[in-house]
Amino acid sequence: MVELAPWRSPMSRALHLNRALPYARYCQLATVRNNGTPANRTVVFRGFSTEGHLQIVTDQRSEKIQHITQCPWGEICWYFPKTREQFRLSGRVTNIDVDCSDEHLSDIRKSLWNTLSDKARAQFEWPFPGHNRENHAAFNRDAPSPDAPLAQFCVLLLAPHRVDHLELRGNPQDRCIYELNNDTHEWSVRIVNP
């Protein structure tokens, strides 16, 4: 069993206290385009893997997959309005796609596909993301089976190596930085000025 990182407790607390707010599951994922410019978009948090990585589902045809292929690093920024906390999680992003040969990762992909609603699964049969808009009929699709993920369905795992946690309540506010040592695989914790 993987020991929980020290930032997981405050994040779990924020998730729990903000659970009544449906939009508290949304966070922003930033990647880097091939030309070096930033790209940012809102994604849905789909829970933690057993290793503590953040899980996000996406379409293999989406622009973010190209970004991650060129530069496998990303950062999630997540604001919890009820508790007035911000988490910035930087780390390596892994794409679990249809060709993944790792059985554990493939199981994560299948499991997340199975948890999606019919409406969410149907979106993976829509026309190619980012291409010119097709007619409305192209978006009217029946939901695919929950048992077999479509080829374009993939899961992104963000493995944090640095977490910046800012609590905006109080004067002064509290800010803590967690960093993973790649050699020892241990987390350091620093309390810093907000």
C-alpha positions as CSV (number, residue, x, y, z in Angstrom):
1,M,0.0,0.0,0.0
2,V,1.2,3.5,-0.9
3,E,1.7,5.9,2.0
4,L,-0.4,9.0,1.6
5,A,1.5,12.2,0.7
6,P,1.2,14.9,3.4
7,W,-0.8,17.2,1.1
8,R,-3.5,14.6,0.7
9,S,-5.0,15.2,4.1
10,P,-5.7,18.9,3.5
11,M,-6.9,18.2,0.0
12,S,-9.3,15.5,1.2
13,R,-10.6,17.9,3.8
14,A,-11.2,20.5,1.2
15,L,-12.9,18.0,-1.1
16,H,-15.1,16.9,1.8
17,L,-16.1,20.3,3.0
18,N,-16.8,21.5,-0.6
19,R,-18.7,18.3,-1.7
20,A,-22.1,20.0,-1.8
21,L,-20.8,22.3,-4.5
22,P,-21.0,20.3,-7.8
23,Y,-18.4,22.6,-9.5
24,A,-15.9,21.9,-6.8
25,R,-15.0,18.8,-8.9
26,Y,-13.7,21.0,-11.7
27,C,-10.1,22.2,-11.8
28,Q,-7.8,23.7,-14.4
29,L,-5.2,21.7,-16.2
30,A,-2.3,23.6,-17.8
31,T,0.0,22.1,-20.4
32,V,2.5,23.5,-22.9
33,R,1.8,23.7,-26.6
34,N,4.5,22.5,-29.1
35,N,5.4,26.2,-29.7
36,G,6.1,26.7,-26.0
37,T,3.0,28.7,-25.2
38,P,0.7,27.7,-22.3
39,A,-2.6,26.0,-22.7
40,N,-5.2,25.9,-19.9
41,R,-8.6,24.2,-19.7
42,T,-11.1,23.1,-17.1
43,V,-11.3,19.3,-16.5
44,V,-13.3,17.1,-14.1
45,F,-11.4,15.4,-11.3
46,R,-12.2,11.7,-11.3
47,G,-10.6,10.7,-8.1
48,F,-7.2,9.4,-7.0
49,S,-5.5,6.3,-8.3
50,T,-4.2,3.8,-5.7
51,E,-0.8,5.5,-6.2
52,G,-2.2,8.9,-5.3
53,H,-2.2,10.3,-8.9
54,L,-5.1,12.6,-9.9
55,Q,-7.3,11.0,-12.6
56,I,-8.8,12.9,-15.5
57,V,-10.6,11.5,-18.5
58,T,-10.3,12.9,-22.0
59,D,-10.5,12.2,-25.7
60,Q,-7.4,10.8,-27.4
61,R,-8.0,13.2,-30.3
62,S,-7.9,16.3,-28.1
63,E,-5.2,18.9,-28.2
64,K,-4.0,18.2,-24.7
65,I,-2.8,14.8,-25.8
66,Q,-0.5,16.4,-28.3
67,H,0.8,18.7,-25.6
68,I,1.5,15.9,-23.2
69,T,3.2,13.8,-25.9
70,Q,5.6,16.6,-26.5
71,C,6.0,17.7,-22.9
72,P,4.7,15.3,-20.3
73,W,4.4,17.9,-17.5
74,G,1.3,19.7,-16.4
75,E,-0.1,21.7,-13.5
76,I,-3.5,21.6,-12.0
77,C,-4.9,24.7,-10.2
78,W,-7.9,24.0,-8.0
79,Y,-9.9,26.5,-6.0
80,F,-12.4,25.4,-3.3
81,P,-14.8,28.3,-2.7
82,K,-16.4,27.2,0.5
83,T,-13.1,26.8,2.4
84,R,-11.3,29.5,0.3
85,E,-8.3,27.2,-0.5
86,Q,-6.2,26.9,-3.6
87,F,-4.1,23.9,-4.5
88,R,-1.6,24.0,-7.4
89,L,-0.3,20.5,-8.2
90,S,2.6,20.2,-10.6
91,G,3.8,16.9,-12.0
92,R,4.3,14.4,-14.8
93,V,1.2,13.4,-16.8
94,T,0.8,9.9,-18.1
95,N,-1.7,9.1,-20.8
96,I,-3.5,5.7,-20.5
97,D,-4.8,5.0,-24.0
98,V,-6.2,2.0,-25.8
99,D,-2.7,0.7,-26.6
100,C,-1.5,0.7,-23.0
101,S,0.2,-2.7,-22.2
102,D,0.3,-2.2,-18.4
103,E,-2.5,-4.2,-16.9
104,H,-2.9,-2.1,-13.8
105,L,-3.2,1.1,-15.9
106,S,-5.5,-0.6,-18.4
107,D,-7.7,-1.6,-15.4
108,I,-7.9,2.1,-14.3
109,R,-9.0,3.1,-17.8
110,K,-11.7,0.4,-17.9
111,S,-12.9,1.2,-14.4
112,L,-13.3,4.9,-15.1
113,W,-15.1,4.3,-18.4
114,N,-17.6,2.1,-16.5
115,T,-18.3,4.9,-14.0
116,L,-19.2,7.5,-16.7
117,S,-22.8,8.4,-17.3
118,D,-24.4,7.4,-20.6
119,K,-24.3,11.0,-21.7
120,A,-20.6,11.3,-20.9
121,R,-19.7,8.1,-22.7
122,A,-21.7,9.2,-25.8
123,Q,-19.5,12.3,-26.1
124,F,-16.6,10.1,-27.1
125,E,-18.4,9.2,-30.3
126,W,-18.8,12.9,-31.2
127,P,-16.9,14.3,-34.2
128,F,-13.2,15.1,-33.9
129,P,-12.6,17.8,-31.2
130,G,-11.4,21.2,-32.5
131,H,-12.4,20.5,-36.2
132,N,-15.0,22.7,-37.9
133,R,-18.4,22.3,-36.5
134,E,-20.5,19.5,-38.0
135,N,-24.3,19.4,-38.2
136,H,-26.4,18.7,-35.1
137,A,-27.2,15.2,-36.1
138,A,-23.5,14.2,-35.8
139,F,-23.8,14.8,-32.0
140,N,-26.9,12.6,-31.5
141,R,-25.3,9.3,-30.5
142,D,-26.4,6.4,-28.4
143,A,-24.3,5.7,-25.4
144,P,-21.7,3.1,-26.0
145,S,-21.5,0.0,-23.7
146,P,-20.1,0.7,-20.2
147,D,-18.2,-2.6,-20.6
148,A,-15.7,-1.7,-23.4
149,P,-14.0,1.7,-23.6
150,L,-14.0,3.3,-27.0
151,A,-10.5,3.6,-28.6
152,Q,-10.5,7.4,-28.3
153,F,-11.2,7.3,-24.5
154,C,-8.1,7.8,-22.4
155,V,-7.2,8.7,-18.8
156,L,-4.6,11.2,-17.7
157,L,-2.8,10.6,-14.5
158,L,-1.0,13.6,-12.9
159,A,1.6,12.4,-10.5
160,P,2.3,15.5,-8.3
161,H,5.9,16.3,-7.5
162,R,5.1,19.8,-6.0
163,V,2.0,21.0,-4.3
164,D,1.4,24.6,-3.3
165,H,-1.5,24.9,-0.8
166,L,-2.8,28.4,-0.1
167,E,-5.5,29.0,2.6
168,L,-7.1,32.4,1.9
169,R,-8.8,32.7,5.3
170,G,-6.9,34.5,8.0
171,N,-4.6,37.5,8.2
172,P,-2.0,36.6,7.1
173,Q,-3.1,33.7,5.1
174,D,-1.4,30.3,5.4
175,R,0.6,28.8,2.6
176,C,2.5,25.5,2.5
177,I,4.7,23.9,-0.2
178,Y,5.1,20.2,-0.5
179,E,7.9,18.8,-2.7
180,L,8.7,15.2,-3.6
181,N,12.4,14.2,-3.5
182,N,12.9,12.1,-6.6
183,D,15.8,10.2,-5.0
184,T,14.2,9.2,-1.7
185,H,10.5,9.4,-2.8
186,E,9.8,11.4,0.4
187,W,7.9,14.6,0.7
188,S,9.3,17.8,2.3
189,V,7.0,20.4,3.7
190,R,7.8,24.1,4.0
191,I,5.5,26.8,5.5
192,V,6.1,29.9,3.4
193,N,4.8,33.5,3.2
194,P,1.5,33.8,1.4
